[in-house]
């Protein structure tokens, strides 16, 4: 069904050493080695959604399926091989993974500069409690649904358009193009050791705020998040930067 890459897992992360992952860098390398092995060369939206649906993920109905599929893949195929569990929860934010260190999973499309991260308050609290926070980022390219066939297929699978979609139609707002496939090309592990480093990142321009001062349609304030520019992160905080 899928085409996978040859296994290039590094032997230094096997055996007793692999069971410890004493540093963030060792843990990041071990995790990305396994992620590389289980990521297909190309994933279609239909297959990803069907897999999530059949395996009980509540996120199979989400329009932005790529990130949710990646989280599902790690939870079901990476964590059983590396050990660990879901990450800690702060307010409404649940970080994706924790072994010795806390990591969140992100997918970044290579035609965009900025990648949206998590709630700023949750990020600071997690860093304080866990001596930092890491991001495992898979970068790649997407193909888009130019005909509308994929959107119609997904709507039919869900039993019809969602309430959000019906409201959009009433407003006459344009529909966002759906992504029909994803081809991963690169993996990064970024480690932000403290809130002070995050503040310095904002000052230096590789981190910035997102949806600060914005409100939802019901008038409630949106939680401020961070955005990161992966290619501008200083080398000291990039643990892995690997082309597939």
FIMAR-146301 format. One record per atom (N, C-alpha, C, O, CB): residue in one letter; x, y, z. Coordinates in steps of 0.1 Angstrom, whole numbers, padded with zeros to 4 digits, always signed. Glycine has a CB too. Layout:
# residues N
aXYZ;...
# end
This chain:
# residues 244
x+0008-0012+0000;x+0000+0000+0000;x+0009+0013+0000;x+0006+0022-0007;x-0009+0000+0012;x+0019+0013+0008;x+0028+0024+0009;x+0042+0021+0005;x+0046+0009+0005;x+0028+0029+0024;x+0049+0031+0001;x+0063+0030-0002;x+0071+0036+0009;x+0069+0047+0013;x+0067+0036-0016;x+0080+0028+0015;x+0088+0033+0026;x+0103+0035+0023;x+0107+0029+0013;x+0087+0024+0039;x+0110+0043+0030;x+0124+0045+0028;x+0132+0033+0034;x+0127+0027+0044;x+0129+0058+0034;x+0144+0030+0029;x+0153+0021+0036;x+0156+0025+0050;x+0157+0037+0053;x+0166+0019+0028;x+0157+0015+0059;x+0160+0018+0073;x+0175+0023+0074;x+0184+0016+0070;x+0158+0006+0082;x+0177+0035+0080;x+0190+0040+0083;x+0192+0043+0098;x+0200+0052+0101;x+0192+0053+0074;x+0185+0036+0106;x+0186+0039+0120;x+0200+0037+0125;x+0207+0027+0121;x+0176+0030+0128;x+0205+0046+0133;x+0219+0046+0138;x+0221+0036+0149;x+0213+0037+0159;x+0224+0060+0141;x+0231+0028+0148;x+0233+0017+0158;x+0236+0023+0172;x+0233+0016+0182;x+0244+0008+0154;x+0241+0035+0173;x+0244+0040+0186;x+0232+0043+0195;x+0233+0045+0207;x+0252+0053+0185;x+0220+0042+0189;x+0208+0044+0197;x+0201+0031+0200;x+0189+0031+0204;x+0199+0053+0190;x+0207+0020+0197;x+0202+0007+0200;x+0206+0002+0214;x+0215+0008+0220;x+0205-0004+0189;x+0200-0009+0218;x+0205-0016+0230;x+0203-0008+0243;x+0193+0000+0244;x+0219-0019+0229;x+0212-0009+0252;x+0210-0003+0265;x+0210+0012+0264;x+0203+0019+0271;x+0222-0007+0274;x+0218+0018+0255;x+0218+0033+0254;x+0205+0037+0249;x+0200+0048+0254;x+0229+0037+0244;x+0199+0030+0239;x+0186+0034+0234;x+0175+0034+0245;x+0165+0041+0245;x+0181+0026+0223;x+0176+0025+0255;x+0166+0024+0266;x+0167+0036+0275;x+0158+0038+0283;x+0168+0011+0273;x+0178+0044+0275;x+0180+0054+0284;x+0176+0068+0278;x+0170+0076+0285;x+0194+0054+0289;x+0181+0071+0266;x+0180+0084+0260;x+0183+0095+0270;x+0174+0103+0273;x+0166+0086+0254;x+0195+0095+0276;x+0197+0104+0287;x+0196+0119+0284;x+0194+0128+0292;x+0210+0101+0294;x+0199+0123+0271;x+0199+0137+0267;x+0188+0139+0257;x+0182+0130+0251;x+0212+0141+0262;x+0184+0152+0256;x+0174+0156+0246;x+0179+0152+0232;x+0170+0148+0224;x+0171+0171+0247;x+0191+0154+0229;x+0196+0151+0216;x+0195+0136+0213;x+0191+0132+0202;x+0211+0156+0214;x+0199+0127+0222;x+0198+0113+0220;x+0184+0109+0218;x+0181+0101+0210;x+0205+0105+0232;x+0175+0114+0226;x+0161+0111+0225;x+0155+0116+0212;x+0148+0108+0205;x+0153+0117+0237;x+0159+0128+0208;x+0154+0133+0195;x+0159+0124+0183;x+0151+0121+0174;x+0159+0147+0193;x+0171+0120+0183;x+0177+0112+0173;x+0169+0099+0172;x+0166+0094+0161;x+0192+0110+0174;x+0167+0093+0184;x+0160+0080+0184;x+0146+0081+0179;x+0141+0072+0171;x+0160+0074+0198;x+0139+0091+0183;x+0125+0093+0179;x+0124+0096+0164;x+0116+0090+0157;x+0119+0105+0186;x+0133+0104+0158;x+0133+0107+0144;x+0137+0095+0136;x+0132+0093+0125;x+0142+0119+0141;x+0146+0087+0141;x+0150+0075+0134;x+0137+0066+0132;x+0135+0061+0121;x+0160+0067+0142;x+0129+0064+0142;x+0117+0056+0141;x+0107+0063+0132;x+0100+0056+0124;x+0111+0053+0155;x+0105+0076+0134;x+0096+0083+0126;x+0099+0082+0111;x+0090+0080+0102;x+0095+0098+0129;x+0112+0083+0108;x+0116+0081+0094;x+0113+0068+0088;x+0108+0066+0077;x+0132+0083+0093;x+0114+0057+0097;x+0111+0044+0092;x+0096+0041+0089;x+0093+0034+0081;x+0116+0034+0103;x+0088+0048+0097;x+0073+0045+0096;x+0066+0055+0086;x+0055+0053+0082;x+0066+0045+0109;x+0073+0066+0083;x+0066+0076+0074;x+0067+0071+0059;x+0077+0067+0055;x+0073+0090+0075;x+0055+0070+0053;x+0056+0066+0039;x+0062+0078+0030;x+0062+0089+0035;x+0042+0063+0034;x+0066+0074+0019;x+0072+0085+0010;x+0061+0095+0006;x+0064+0107+0004;x+0078+0078-0003;x+0049+0090+0005;x+0038+0099+0001;x+0025+0093+0008;x+0023+0081+0008;x+0036+0101-0014;x+0017+0102+0014;x+0005+0098+0020;x-0007+0105+0014;x-0006+0118+0013;x+0005+0100+0036;x-0017+0098+0010;x-0029+0105+0005;x-0039+0108+0016;x-0039+0100+0026;x-0035+0096-0007;x-0047+0118+0014;x-0056+0122+0024;x-0067+0111+0026;x-0071+0108+0037;x-0063+0134+0020;x-0071+0104+0015;x-0082+0094+0017;x-0077+0082+0025;x-0084+0078+0034;x-0086+0089+0003;x-0064+0078+0023;x-0059+0067+0030;x-0057+0071+0045;x-0061+0064+0054;x-0046+0062+0025;x-0051+0083+0047;x-0049+0088+0061;x-0062+0089+0069;x-0063+0084+0080;x-0042+0101+0061;x-0072+0094+0063;x-0085+0096+0069;x-0091+0082+0072;x-0097+0080+0083;x-0095+0104+0061;x-0091+0073+0063;x-0096+0060+0065;x-0089+0052+0076;x-0095+0045+0084;x-0096+0052+0052;x-0076+0054+0076;x-0068+0048+0087;x-0072+0053+0101;x-0075+0045+0110;x-0053+0050+0085;x-0073+0066+0102;x-0077+0072+0115;x-0091+0068+0118;x-0094+0065+0130;x-0076+0088+0114;x-0100+0068+0109;x-0114+0064+0112;x-0114+0049+0116;x-0121+0046+0126;x-0122+0066+0099;x-0107+0040+0109;x-0108+0026+0113;x-0101+0023+0126;x-0105+0013+0133;x-0102+0018+0102;x-0091+0031+0130;x-0084+0029+0142;x-0089+0037+0154;x-0083+0038+0164;x-0069+0032+0140;x-0101+0044+0152;x-0107+0050+0163;x-0103+0064+0167;x-0106+0069+0178;x-0106+0041+0175;x-0096+0071+0158;x-0092+0084+0161;x-0104+0094+0159;x-0112+0092+0150;x-0081+0089+0151;x-0106+0103+0169;x-0117+0112+0168;x-0115+0123+0158;x-0123+0131+0155;x-0120+0118+0182;x-0102+0124+0153;x-0098+0135+0144;x-0100+0132+0129;x-0095+0140+0121;x-0084+0139+0147;x-0106+0121+0126;x-0107+0117+0111;x-0116+0127+0104;x-0115+0127+0091;x-0112+0103+0110;x-0124+0134+0110;x-0133+0144+0104;x-0126+0158+0101;x-0132+0166+0095;x-0145+0146+0112;x-0114+0160+0107;x-0108+0173+0106;x-0103+0176+0092;x-0098+0167+0085;x-0096+0173+0116;x-0106+0188+0088;x-0102+0192+0074;x-0087+0192+0072;x-0082+0187+0062;x-0107+0206+0071;x-0079+0197+0082;x-0065+0197+0081;x-0059+0184+0087;x-0054+0183+0098;x-0059+0209+0090;x-0061+0174+0078;x-0059+0160+0083;x-0044+0157+0084;x-0041+0148+0092;x-0064+0151+0072;x-0035+0164+0078;x-0021+0160+0078;x-0015+0160+0092;x-0009+0150+0096;x-0012+0169+0069;x-0016+0170+0100;x-0011+0171+0113;x-0017+0161+0122;x-0010+0155+0130;x-0013+0185+0119;x-0030+0158+0121;x-0037+0149+0130;x-0032+0134+0126;x-0031+0126+0135;x-0052+0150+0128;x-0031+0132+0113;x-0026+0119+0109;x-0011+0116+0114;x-0008+0105+0119;x-0026+0118+0093;x-0003+0127+0114;x+0011+0125+0119;x+0010+0122+0134;x+0018+0113+0139;x+0019+0138+0117;x+0002+0129+0142;x+0001+0126+0156;x-0004+0112+0158;x+0001+0105+0167;x-0009+0136+0163;x-0014+0107+0150;x-0019+0094+0151;x-0008+0083+0148;x-0007+0073+0155;x-0031+0092+0142;x+0000+0086+0138;x+0011+0077+0134;x+0021+0076+0145;x+0025+0064+0149;x+0018+0082+0121;x+0024+0087+0152;x+0034+0086+0163;x+0028+0078+0175;x+0035+0070+0181;x+0038+0100+0167;x+0016+0081+0178;x+0009+0075+0189;x+0008+0060+0187;x+0010+0052+0197;x-0005+0081+0192;x+0006+0055+0175;x+0003+0041+0172;x+0015+0033+0167;x+0015+0021+0169;x-0008+0040+0163;x+0025+0040+0161;x+0036+0032+0156;x+0050+0036+0161;x+0059+0029+0160;x+0036+0034+0141;x+0051+0048+0167;x+0064+0053+0172;x+0065+0050+0187;x+0074+0044+0192;x+0066+0067+0169;x+0055+0055+0195;x+0055+0053+0209;x+0057+0038+0213;x+0064+0035+0222;x+0043+0059+0215;x+0050+0029+0207;x+0052+0015+0210;x+0066+0010+0208;x+0070+0000+0215;x+0042+0006+0202;x+0073+0016+0199;x+0087+0012+0197;x+0097+0019+0206;x+0108+0013+0209;x+0091+0014+0182;x+0094+0031+0210;x+0104+0039+0218;x+0100+0040+0233;x+0109+0043+0241;x+0105+0053+0212;x+0088+0036+0236;x+0083+0038+0250;x+0079+0053+0251;x+0081+0061+0242;x+0094+0035+0260;x+0073+0056+0263;x+0068+0069+0265;x+0052+0069+0265;x+0046+0059+0265;x+0073+0079+0254;x+0047+0081+0266;x+0032+0082+0267;x+0028+0096+0261;x+0036+0104+0257;x+0028+0080+0282;x+0015+0099+0262;x+0010+0112+0259;x+0017+0122+0268;x+0020+0118+0280;x-0005+0113+0259;x+0019+0134+0264;x+0025+0144+0272;x+0016+0151+0282;x+0004+0147+0283;x+0031+0155+0263;x+0021+0160+0290;x+0014+0166+0301;x+0004+0176+0295;x+0005+0180+0284;x+0023+0173+0311;x-0006+0179+0303;x-0017+0188+0300;x-0016+0201+0308;x-0015+0201+0320;x-0031+0182+0301;x-0018+0213+0301;x-0018+0226+0308;x-0030+0233+0302;x-0030+0237+0291;x-0005+0233+0306;x-0040+0235+0311;x-0052+0241+0306;x-0058+0233+0295;x-0061+0221+0297;x-0049+0256+0301;x-0061+0239+0284;x-0067+0231+0272;x-0056+0226+0263;x-0060+0220+0253;x-0076+0241+0265;x-0044+0227+0266;x-0033+0223+0258;x-0027+0210+0263;x-0023+0209+0274;x-0022+0233+0256;x-0027+0199+0255;x-0021+0187+0258;x-0009+0185+0249;x-0011+0184+0236;x-0031+0175+0257;x+0003+0184+0254;x+0014+0181+0246;x+0014+0166+0241;x+0009+0158+0248;x+0027+0185+0253;x+0021+0164+0230;x+0018+0151+0223;x+0026+0139+0229;x+0020+0128+0229;x+0022+0153+0209;x+0037+0141+0234;x+0046+0130+0238;x+0055+0133+0249;x+0061+0144+0250;x+0053+0125+0225;x+0057+0123+0258;x+0068+0124+0268;x+0074+0111+0270;x+0067+0101+0273;x+0062+0130+0281;x+0087+0111+0270;x+0095+0099+0275;x+0103+0105+0286;x+0098+0107+0297;x+0104+0093+0263;x+0116+0107+0284;x+0123+0115+0294;x+0121+0130+0293;x+0123+0138+0302;x+0138+0112+0294;x+0117+0134+0281;x+0115+0148+0278;x+0102+0150+0271;x+0096+0141+0265;x+0127+0153+0269;x+0097+0162+0271;x+0083+0165+0265;x+0086+0170+0251;x+0094+0179+0248;x+0076+0176+0274;x+0077+0165+0241;x+0078+0169+0227;x+0064+0172+0222;x+0055+0165+0226;x+0085+0158+0219;x+0063+0181+0213;x+0051+0183+0206;x+0054+0181+0191;x+0065+0183+0186;x+0045+0197+0208;x+0044+0176+0184;x+0045+0171+0170;x+0039+0182+0161;x+0028+0187+0163;x+0039+0158+0168;x+0047+0185+0150;x+0042+0195+0141;x+0045+0191+0127;x+0055+0185+0124;x+0048+0209+0144;x+0036+0195+0117;x+0039+0194+0103;x+0040+0207+0097;x+0032+0216+0100;x+0028+0185+0096;x+0050+0210+0089;x+0053+0223+0083;x+0054+0221+0068;x+0062+0214+0063;x+0066+0229+0089;x+0045+0229+0061;x+0046+0228+0046;x+0057+0237+0042;x+0058+0249+0046;x+0032+0233+0040;x+0065+0232+0032;x+0077+0239+0029;x+0075+0252+0021;x+0085+0259+0019;x+0086+0230+0021;x+0063+0255+0017;x+0060+0268+0010;x+0057+0279+0020;x+0054+0290+0016;x+0049+0266+0000;x+0056+0276+0033;x+0053+0286+0043;x+0065+0289+0052;x+0073+0280+0054;x+0041+0282+0051;x+0066+0301+0057;x+0077+0305+0066;x+0075+0301+0080;x+0084+0296+0087;x+0080+0320+0064;x+0063+0305+0085;x+0060+0304+0099;x+0051+0291+0102;x+0043+0287+0095;x+0053+0316+0104;x+0054+0286+0114;x+0047+0274+0119;x+0040+0277+0132;x+0047+0282+0141;x+0057+0262+0120;x+0027+0275+0133;x+0020+0278+0145;x+0023+0267+0156;x+0022+0255+0153;x+0005+0279+0142;x+0026+0272+0168;x+0029+0263+0179;x+0017+0263+0189;x+0005+0264+0185;x+0042+0267+0186;x+0020+0263+0202;x+0010+0261+0212;x+0007+0274+0219;x+0013+0284+0218;x+0014+0250+0222;x-0003+0273+0228;x-0007+0283+0237;x+0005+0288+0245;x+0013+0280+0251;x-0018+0278+0247;x+0007+0301+0245;x+0020+0307+0251;x+0021+0304+0266;x+0031+0300+0271;x+0020+0322+0249;x+0010+0305+0273;x+0010+0302+0288;x+0013+0287+0290;x+0021+0284+0299;x-0004+0305+0294;x+0007+0278+0282;x+0010+0264+0284;x+0025+0261+0281;x+0031+0253+0288;x+0001+0256+0275;x+0030+0267+0271;x+0044+0265+0267;x+0053+0269+0279;x+0062+0262+0282;x+0048+0274+0255;x+0051+0281+0284;x+0059+0286+0295;x+0058+0276+0308;x+0068+0273+0314;x+0055+0300+0299;x+0046+0272+0311;x+0044+0263+0322;x+0051+0250+0320;x+0057+0244+0329;x+0029+0261+0325;x+0050+0244+0308;x+0056+0232+0305;x+0071+0233+0305;x+0078+0224+0311;x+0052+0227+0290;x+0077+0244+0300;x+0091+0245+0301;x+0096+0246+0316;x+0106+0240+0319;x+0095+0258+0294;x+0088+0253+0324;x+0092+0255+0338;x+0092+0241+0345;x+0101+0238+0353;x+0083+0265+0345;x+0082+0233+0342;x+0080+0220+0349;x+0089+0209+0344;x+0092+0200+0351;x+0066+0216+0349;x+0094+0210+0331;x+0101+0199+0325;x+0114+0203+0319;x+0120+0196+0311;x+0092+0194+0314;x+0120+0214+0324;x+0133+0219+0320;x+0134+0220+0305;x+0144+0217+0298;x+0143+0209+0324;x+0123+0225+0299;x+0123+0228+0284;x+0112+0221+0277;x+0104+0213+0283;x+0136+0224+0278;x+0111+0223+0264;x+0101+0217+0256;x+0107+0216+0242;x+0113+0225+0237;x+0088+0226+0256;x+0104+0204+0236;x+0109+0201+0222;x+0098+0200+0212;x+0087+0198+0215;x+0117+0188+0222;x+0102+0203+0200;x+0093+0202+0188;x+0099+0192+0178;x+0110+0194+0174;x+0089+0215+0182;x+0091+0182+0175;x+0095+0173+0164;x+0087+0177+0152;x+0075+0176+0151;x+0093+0158+0168;x+0094+0182+0142;x+0088+0188+0130;x+0091+0180+0118;x+0102+0178+0114;x+0092+0203+0128;x+0080+0176+0111;x+0082+0170+0097;x+0078+0180+0087;x+0067+0185+0088;x+0074+0157+0096;x+0087+0183+0078;x+0084+0192+0067;x+0082+0185+0054;x+0088+0175+0052;x+0096+0202+0066;x+0073+0191+0046;x+0071+0184+0033;x+0062+0193+0024;x+0059+0204+0027;x+0065+0171+0035;x+0058+0187+0013;x+0049+0194+0003;x+0036+0187+0002;x+0034+0175+0005;x+0056+0195-0010;x+0026+0195-0002;x+0012+0190-0003;x+0007+0193-0017;x+0011+0202-0024;x+0003+0197+0007;x-0002+0184-0022;x-0010+0186-0034;x-0024+0190-0029;x-0028+0186-0019;x-0010+0173-0043;x-0031+0197-0038;x-0043+0203-0034;x-0055+0198-0043;x-0053+0194-0054;x-0043+0218-0035;x-0067+0199-0037;x-0079+0194-0044;x-0084+0205-0053;x-0092+0214-0048;x-0090+0190-0033;x-0080+0205-0065;x-0084+0215-0075;x-0098+0213-0080;x-0105+0223-0084;x-0074+0216-0086;x-0103+0201-0080;x-0116+0197-0086;x-0127+0198-0076;x-0139+0200-0080;x-0115+0184-0092;x-0124+0197-0063;x-0134+0196-0053;x-0139+0182-0050;x-0147+0180-0041;x-0146+0204-0057;x-0133+0172-0057;x-0137+0158-0055;x-0134+0153-0041;x-0142+0146-0035;x-0131+0149-0065;x-0122+0157-0036;x-0118+0152-0023;x-0127+0158-0012;x-0131+0151-0003;x-0103+0156-0020;x-0130+0171-0013;x-0139+0177-0003;x-0152+0170-0003;x-0158+0167+0008;x-0141+0192-0006;x-0158+0167-0015;x-0171+0160-0015;x-0170+0146-0009;x-0179+0142-0002;x-0175+0159-0030;x-0159+0139-0012;x-0157+0126-0007;x-0157+0126+0009;x-0163+0118+0015;x-0144+0119-0012;x-0149+0136+0014;x-0148+0137+0029;x-0161+0141+0035;x-0165+0135+0045;x-0137+0147+0032;x-0169+0150+0029;x-0182+0154+0034;x-0191+0142+0034;x-0199+0140+0044;x-0188+0166+0026;x-0191+0135+0023;x-0200+0123+0023;x-0196+0113+0033;x-0205+0107+0039;x-0199+0116+0009;x-0183+0111+0036;x-0179+0101+0046;x-0184+0106+0060;x-0187+0097+0068;x-0164+0100+0046;x-0184+0119+0062;x-0188+0124+0075;x-0203+0125+0076;x-0209+0128+0087;x-0182+0138+0077;x-0211+0122+0066;x-0225+0122+0066;x-0231+0136+0062;x-0242+0139+0065;x-0230+0119+0080;x-0223+0144+0055;x-0227+0157+0050;x-0219+0168+0056;x-0210+0165+0064;x-0242+0159+0055;x-0221+0180+0051;x-0213+0191+0055;x-0215+0194+0070;x-0226+0192+0075;x-0217+0204+0047;x-0205+0199+0076;x-0205+0202+0091;x-0213+0215+0093;x-0216+0223+0083;x-0191+0204+0097;x-0217+0218+0105;x-0223+0231+0109;x-0215+0243+0105;x-0220+0253+0100;x-0227+0231+0123;x-0202+0241+0107;x-0192+0252+0104;x-0193+0254+0089;x-0192+0266+0084;x-0178+0248+0108;x-0193+0244+0081;x-0193+0245+0066;x-0206+0251+0062;x-0206+0260+0053;x-0192+0231+0060;x-0218+0247+0068;x-0230+0253+0064;x-0231+0268+0067;x-0236+0276+0059;x-0242+0246+0071;x-0225+0272+0078;x-0224+0286+0082;x-0216+0294+0072;x-0219+0305+0068;x-0219+0288+0096;x-0205+0288+0068;x-0196+0294+0058;x-0204+0297+0045;x-0202+0307+0039;x-0184+0285+0055;x-0212+0287+0041;x-0219+0288+0028;x-0229+0300+0030;x-0231+0307+0020;x-0226+0275+0025;x-0236+0301+0041;x-0246+0311+0044;x-0239+0325+0043;x-0245+0335+0038;x-0252+0310+0057;x-0227+0326+0048;x-0220+0339+0048;x-0214+0342+0034;x-0210+0353+0031;x-0208+0339+0058;x-0214+0332+0025;x-0208+0334+0012;x-0193+0335+0012;x-0186+0339+0003;x-0213+0347+0006;x-0187+0329+0023;x-0172+0329+0024;x-0166+0318+0016;x-0173+0308+0014;x-0168+0327+0039;x-0155+0321+0010;x-0149+0310+0001;x-0144+0298+0009;x-0140+0300+0021;x-0137+0316-0007;x-0144+0287+0003;x-0140+0274+0010;x-0125+0273+0008;x-0119+0276-0003;x-0147+0262+0004;x-0118+0269+0019;x-0103+0267+0018;x-0101+0254+0010;x-0108+0244+0011;x-0097+0266+0032;x-0090+0255+0002;x-0086+0243-0006;x-0082+0232+0003;x-0074+0234+0012;x-0075+0246-0016;x-0087+0220+0001;x-0082+0208+0008;x-0069+0202+0003;x-0067+0203-0009;x-0093+0197+0008;x-0061+0197+0012;x-0049+0190+0008;x-0052+0176+0005;x-0059+0169+0014;x-0038+0192+0019;x-0048+0171-0006;x-0051+0157-0010;x-0040+0147-0007;x-0042+0135-0008;x-0056+0156-0024;x-0028+0152-0005;x-0016+0143-0003;x-0005+0151+0004;x-0005+0163+0004;x-0011+0136-0016;x+0004+0144+0010;x+0015+0150+0017;x+0028+0141+0014;x+0027+0129+0015;x+0013+0151+0032;x+0039+0148+0011;x+0051+0141+0008;x+0062+0146+0017;x+0067+0157+0015;x+0055+0143-0007;x+0065+0139+0028;x+0075+0144+0038;x+0089+0144+0031;x+0093+0135+0024;x+0076+0136+0050;x+0097+0155+0035;x+0110+0156+0029;x+0121+0159+0039;x+0133+0158+0036;x+0111+0167+0019;x+0117+0162+0051;x+0127+0166+0061;x+0122+0165+0075;x+0110+0166+0077;x+0132+0181+0059;x+0130+0162+0085;x+0126+0162+0099;x+0136+0171+0107;x+0148+0171+0105;x+0126+0147+0104;x+0130+0178+0117;x+0138+0186+0126;x+0134+0183+0140;x+0122+0180+0143;x+0136+0201+0123;x+0143+0184+0149;x+0140+0184+0163;x+0146+0197+0169;x+0158+0200+0168;x+0147+0172+0171;x+0137+0205+0175;x+0140+0218+0181;x+0138+0217+0196;x+0127+0213+0200;x+0132+0230+0174;x+0148+0222+0203;x+0146+0221+0218;x+0147+0236+0223;x+0158+0242+0221;x+0157+0212+0224;x+0137+0240+0230;x+0137+0253+0237;x+0138+0251+0252;x+0128+0247+0258;x+0124+0262+0233;x+0149+0254+0257;x+0152+0250+0271;x+0145+0258+0282;x+0144+0254+0294;x+0166+0250+0274;x+0140+0270+0279;x+0135+0279+0290;x+0126+0290+0284;x+0127+0293+0272;x+0146+0284+0298;x+0118+0296+0293;x+0110+0307+0289;x+0119+0319+0285;x+0115+0327+0276;x+0101+0311+0300;x+0131+0320+0291;x+0140+0331+0288;x+0145+0330+0273;x+0145+0340+0266;x+0152+0331+0297;x+0148+0317+0269;x+0152+0315+0255;x+0140+0318+0246;x+0143+0324+0235;x+0156+0300+0253;x+0128+0315+0250;x+0116+0318+0241;x+0115+0333+0240;x+0112+0339+0229;x+0103+0312+0247;x+0117+0341+0251;x+0116+0355+0250;x+0127+0361+0241;x+0125+0370+0234;x+0117+0361+0264;x+0139+0355+0242;x+0150+0359+0234;x+0147+0356+0219;x+0150+0364+0210;x+0163+0353+0238;x+0140+0345+0217;x+0136+0342+0203;x+0126+0352+0197;x+0127+0355+0185;x+0130+0328+0203;x+0117+0357+0205;x+0108+0367+0201;x+0116+0380+0198;x+0114+0387+0187;x+0097+0370+0211;x+0125+0383+0206;x+0134+0395+0204;x+0142+0394+0191;x+0144+0404+0184;x+0143+0398+0216;x+0147+0382+0189;x+0156+0380+0178;x+0149+0376+0165;x+0155+0376+0154;x+0166+0369+0181;x+0136+0374+0165;x+0128+0373+0153;x+0125+0359+0148;x+0119+0357+0138;x+0134+0380+0143;x+0129+0348+0155;x+0126+0335+0151;x+0114+0329+0158;x+0109+0318+0154;x+0138+0326+0153;x+0109+0336+0168;x+0096+0333+0174;x+0088+0346+0174;x+0093+0357+0174;x+0098+0328+0189;x+0074+0344+0174;x+0066+0356+0175;x+0052+0351+0180;x+0049+0339+0179;x+0065+0364+0162;x+0044+0361+0184;x+0031+0358+0189;x+0021+0355+0177;x+0023+0360+0166;x+0025+0369+0197;x+0010+0349+0180;x+0000+0346+0170;x-0014+0347+0177;x-0015+0343+0189;x+0001+0332+0164;x-0024+0353+0170;x-0037+0356+0175;x-0038+0363+0188;x-0047+0362+0196;x-0045+0343+0176;x-0028+0372+0191;x-0028+0380+0202;x-0038+0391+0200;x-0038+0398+0190;x-0014+0386+0205;x-0047+0393+0210;x-0058+0403+0209;x-0069+0399+0200;x-0078+0407+0198;x-0052+0416+0204;x-0069+0387+0194;x-0080+0383+0185;x-0091+0377+0193;x-0089+0372+0204;x-0075+0373+0174;x-0103+0377+0187;x-0115+0372+0193;x-0122+0362+0184;x-0121+0363+0172;x-0125+0383+0197;x-0129+0352+0190;x-0137+0343+0183;x-0150+0350+0178;x-0153+0361+0182;x-0140+0330+0191;x-0158+0343+0170;x-0170+0348+0165;x-0180+0351+0176;x-0189+0360+0174;x-0176+0339+0155;x-0179+0344+0188;x-0188+0347+0199;x-0183+0358+0208;x-0189+0361+0218;x-0189+0334+0207;x-0172+0364+0204;x-0167+0376+0212;x-0156+0372+0222;x-0150+0381+0228;x-0178+0382+0219;x-0154+0359+0225;x-0144+0355+0235;x-0130+0357+0230;x-0128+0355+0218;x-0147+0341+0239;x-0121+0360+0238;x-0107+0362+0234;x-0101+0349+0231;x-0104+0339+0237;x-0099+0369+0245;x-0093+0349+0220;x-0085+0337+0216;x-0073+0336+0225;x-0067+0347+0228;x-0082+0337+0201;x-0069+0324+0228;x-0056+0322+0235;x-0044+0326+0226;x-0043+0321+0215;x-0055+0308+0241;x-0035+0334+0231;x-0023+0338+0224;x-0014+0325+0222;x-0012+0318+0232;x-0016+0349+0230;x-0009+0323+0210;x+0000+0312+0207;x+0013+0318+0203;x+0015+0330+0201;x-0006+0303+0196;x+0023+0308+0201;x+0035+0312+0195;x+0035+0307+0180;x+0028+0298+0177;x+0047+0305+0203;x+0044+0314+0172;x+0047+0309+0159;x+0063+0308+0159;x+0070+0316+0165;x+0042+0318+0148;x+0068+0299+0151;x+0082+0297+0150;x+0086+0297+0135;x+0079+0292+0126;x+0087+0285+0157;x+0098+0302+0132;x+0103+0302+0118;x+0115+0291+0119;x+0126+0295+0122;x+0108+0316+0113;x+0112+0279+0115;x+0121+0268+0117;x+0135+0271+0111;x+0145+0267+0117;x+0116+0255+0112;x+0136+0277+0100;x+0149+0279+0093;x+0157+0290+0100;x+0169+0291+0096;x+0146+0282+0078;x+0151+0297+0109;x+0158+0308+0115;x+0162+0305+0130;x+0168+0313+0136;x+0150+0321+0115;x+0158+0293+0134;x+0162+0289+0148;x+0177+0288+0149;x+0183+0281+0141;x+0154+0276+0152;x+0183+0294+0160;x+0198+0292+0161;x+0202+0278+0162;x+0195+0269+0168;x+0202+0300+0174;x+0214+0275+0157;x+0219+0261+0157;x+0219+0255+0171;x+0218+0243+0172;x+0233+0261+0151;x+0221+0263+0181;x+0222+0257+0195;x+0209+0250+0199;x+0210+0242+0208;x+0226+0268+0205;x+0198+0254+0193;x+0185+0248+0197;x+0180+0238+0187;x+0169+0233+0188;x+0175+0259+0199;x+0188+0235+0176;x+0184+0225+0166;x+0192+0212+0169;x+0204+0212+0167;x+0186+0230+0152;x+0185+0202+0173;x+0191+0189+0177;x+0193+0180+0165;x+0203+0173+0164;x+0183+0182+0188;x+0183+0180+0156;x+0183+0172+0144;x+0178+0180+0133;x+0169+0188+0134;x+0175+0159+0146;x+0185+0179+0121;x+0180+0186+0109;x+0184+0177+0097;x+0195+0178+0092;x+0186+0201+0107;x+0174+0168+0093;x+0177+0157+0085;x+0168+0157+0072;x+0156+0156+0074;x+0176+0144+0092;x+0174+0157+0061;x+0167+0155+0048;x+0164+0140+0046;x+0172+0131+0050;x+0175+0160+0036;x+0152+0137+0041;x+0148+0123+0038;x+0153+0120+0024;x+0151+0108+0019;x+0133+0121+0039;
# end
